Amino acid sequence: MNYDEEQAMEVEALMSIYPEEYQEIEQSPRQFELRINATPSTEPDMIITIVFNCTFTPKYPEELPNFELTVEEGLEEEDVEQLKAVVQEQALANIGTPMIFTIASAAKEWVESTLEARHTAEREAAEKEAQRLHEEAIRAQGTPVTRENFLLWKLHFDRELDEQRQANNALKASDERKKKPTGRQLFEQDKSLGTSDVAILDENDVVIDESLFDTTDEPAEEEDEERPSFEMEDDD
């Protein structure tokens, strides 16, 4: 491969493609600066300038050229580092062929697509925030109170209150029934209830006169014997 001829042909192609962006610095070794402008579709007025300072090595393109990449205003430092990694990857993938146009195009495309995605995400986030603020403002204003909607609200409120009251009363009655012990439970809890009546009688020391309840009758014959008898005399 005639390296000098290959390099001359590539420089000529670059000057044709980038008539305003290409600037020669040295002829031997060939050194030049290439300024590529990237403009994301989401921000037509934004221009990001990518600057390649490139020097061909004696065996270029079968070895990597020496180049330095800088970005003028518009990208964060983290973005610039990612861009350099993209350019390095493209350069390694194209060893053996003219590569300056390829890596310049890849750098321009990466900057534009990255900024477009970022701007889209920022716009969507701003729209969501605006929608949220709008909804909060509507909720803060509330619903105007009229006689009709007040009466409707009161009707529903009174109905719910009455249903709640009935439910509470039913629950309370059920709890009271569960708490009230049965006769069996009372006896099991206090077995003295079975002897309580006897204890009461003992304590009051009641005396019963049995003679009041004597109902013994005398024989009927004896009563007849003691009775005087009366006989009637005849007038004859």
Phi, psi and omega in degrees: 000134176272098186297320182296320180292318179299318181292321180296319179295321181290320178297320179298319179294320180295319179296330179285321182284320184240069184297328181262336184274337184272136177219120181282137178251312178222152177264329181216113349295156183294121179225136183208167176239136180235122182250114183250127179263130177246132180229111179292145182294336180283342180224081185300335182273355181271132178232120177252120182260121178257126184248119174257124171250109192238140175229125180283136174276165183304325184256014175295136019262011179278000172218161184291143174283165171271119179218154178233133182245129174227157180232128175284181189313144174131342180237145174286160181301322179296322178295320180298319179296320178294322179296318178299323179294321178296315180297317179298319179297317179295320180297314180296325181287346186240021176299134180104348178228158175302128191236352188296316179297320182297312182287329177293318179294320179295321179294316180298316181295320181295316180298314183294315182292323179294314180291324178297315179297320180294316181295321179297316179296319179294320179294317179296320178296320179294322178294319178296319180295319178296320178295319180297316179296322179296316180294321178296322179296321179294317179295325180293325179291327179073184180261128179302136182272124174240168179300319184295310183287336175291314180296322178295317178298317182295323178299312179294321181296313180296322179295315179295322179295318180293319178296321179293320180295317179296320180295320179294318179296318179295320179294320179295316179297321179295320179295321181294320178296323180289327182283331184288121183283153176277170178301319179299316179297322178297316181296318180293327180285326183220094183287350178291347179298332182291336181247013185294323182294318179296320180297322180296319179295318180297319182294321182278348177050058182282130178253127182254124177274105185290337183294338179291341184250018181278116184244024183289127180259145176281158181297143183294331182296317183298322178296323180292324181293322183283343182287131175290146181252143180241130178246144182263130177270148180276148179284343179289000000 
